[in-house]
C-alpha cells in the first residue's frame, strides 16, 4: 500500500462524516467524495507536509461541497431539503427552520435564489452579479424586493430577554403521579437537546435538576442558555453554555459548552468544549470514538428525530417492555400530575443503550417539552464498580422488566418548564 492510500485509509471516515453532514442526499455525497479523492490523489505529490494530510483533505472536501452548492444555486434548483437547515434557522433570514422553509418555498424562484446566495452562501453583491450575469443595480433591487417579500410572509416574533424565564427549582422533587390514559398516543415535534432538555434556538434558556431516589433530594442543578451562533468544520449550529451547581462537594464544576445542530428533522451534537485549569478542550464529531462514544446519538450520530410518532417497535404493558430499536419510541399516553399541575403526555422510551444496561423514560407534552425524565439501570449495571446489584442498593425503588431483564429506577429529572 503506497503512502497516499495509507493516509486516506486513516482519514476516510472523517471525510465521509464531514461530507454527509453537509450534503444529506446519499448519491450527491458519494459523487462529492469520489471527486474529493480524485482531486487529492492528483495533488498529493505537491503536499509537502504529510502530517497535515487530514486538514488538507478536509479542505478539498469543503471546496467540492461548495462547488456543489454553487452549481445548484446557479441553476435555482437547490431544494430546501438540501440546505443544512441550521443555516436557515440561525442565519439572518430567521430563527426557526419550519417557518423559514415554509416561507422560502412560497417565494418566487428568483427571490429564493438571491436570498440563498446572499445570506446562506454569504456572497458579496458583486459576486452575485457576476454569477447571475446581471447588473449590480439589478442585484440590489432584487435583494431589496426579496427581503420585503420574505418579511411579509414570515411570522417571527422576537423572544424575551435572557434571564427573564429562569425559575428556581425546588430542593426536593415535587410529588407526582403517572396515570395511564385510554386515549391513543399523539405525535409530537420534539426539538430538545438529547439528554439536556433545552431547545437549541436563539434566546432559549432553561434550568433543570437531577433528583436522587428515594431521598428526592436534588444532586445537581444545570442552568443552560443559547449563547450564540457557532460553526464546526463548516457546519453551522448554536453554542449552548451550561453552568452546573452541585448540592454538595468542594469541587467547582467547570463550565461546559456544546455546539449543537437543530434541523427540521434531527437534533444532534457537533462538538463539546470543556474548560479546566484555563485550558479549553474541543472534541468534535470528526474525532471518532472520543466524541461518538459519549456524545453520539443515533446511527452515525444522526441525532434524535424531531418528528416523533408511535412506531410500534416497543410494546409496553404495565411495567413490562418488549422490543428492540436504536431510536426512541412512543409507548403510550399518560397523565402526569406534578407540583399541583396536570400534563397530558406521551411516554418516550429510549433503549439505545439497553445493551449497556441503561434505559430511560421521557414524558413529553403536546408542545414537545419534557415534563418528567426517569433513568433506569439494569440490575447488574456497573457491577464491577459498585460491587452490589441495583435491586439490593435501591430495594424500594420502582422496577421495569425490559425484554425479560430487571431494570431499577435510579433518579429523576425535571425542568423549570413545569413550574
C-alpha positions, 0 to 999 in steps of 0.5 A: 500500500503506497503512502497516499492510500495509507493516509486516506485509509486513516482519514476516510471516515472523517471525510465521509462524516464531514461530507454527509453532514453537509450534503444529506442526499446519499448519491450527491455525497458519494459523487462529492467524495469520489471527486474529493479523492480524485482531486487529492490523489492528483495533488498529493505529490505537491503536499509537502507536509504529510502530517497535515494530510487530514486538514488538507483533505478536509479542505478539498472536501469543503471546496467540492461541497461548495462547488456543489452548492454553487452549481445548484444555486446557479441553476435555482434548483437547490431544494430546501431539503438540501440546505443544512437547515441550521443555516436557515434557522440561525442565519439572518433570514430567521430563527426557526427552520419550519417557518423559514422553509415554509416561507422560502418555498412560497417565494418566487424562484428568483427571490429564493435564489438571491436570498440563498446566495446572499445570506446562506452562501454569504456572497458579496453583491458583486459576486452575485452579479457576476454569477447571475450575469446581471447588473449590480443595480439589478442585484440590489433591487432584487435583494431589496424586493426579496427581503420585503417579500420574505418579511411579509410572509414570515411570522417571527416574533422576537423572544424575551430577554435572557434571564427573564424565564429562569425559575428556581427549582425546588430542593426536593422533587415535587410529588407526582403521579403517572396515570395511564390514559385510554386515549391513543398516543399523539405525535409530537415535534420534539426539538430538545437537546438529547439528554439536556432538555433545552431547545437549541434556538436563539434566546432559549434558556432553561434550568433543570435538576437531577433528583436522587431516589428515594431521598428526592433530594436534588444532586445537581442543578444545570442552568443552560442558555443559547449563547450564540451562533457557532460553526464546526468544520463548516457546519453551522449550529448554536453554542449552548453554555451550561453552568452546573451547581452541585448540592454538595462537594468542594469541587467547582464544576467547570463550565461546559459548552456544546455546539449543537445542530437543530434541523427540521428533522434531527437534533444532534451534537457537533462538538463539546468544549470543556474548560479546566485549569484555563485550558479549553478542550474541543472534541468534535464529531470528526474525532471518532470514538472520543466524541461518538462514544459519549456524545453520539446519538443515533446511527452515525450520530444522526441525532434524535428525530424531531418528528416523533410518532408511535412506531410500534417497535416497543410494546409496553404493558404495565411495567413490562417492555418488549422490543428492540430499536436504536431510536426512541419510541412512543409507548403510550399516553399518560397523565402526569400530575406534578407540583399541583399541575396536570400534563397530558403526555406521551411516554418516550422510551429510549433503549439505545443503550439497553445493551449497556444496561441503561434505559430511560423514560421521557414524558413529553407534552403536546408542545414537545417539552419534557415534563418528567425524565426517569433513568433506569439501570439494569440490575447488574449495571456497573457491577464491577464498580459498585460491587452490589446489584441495583435491586439490593442498593435501591430495594424500594425503588420502582422496577421495569422488566425490559425484554425479560431483564430487571431494570431499577429506577435510579433518579429523576429529572425535571425542568423549570418548564413545569413550574 
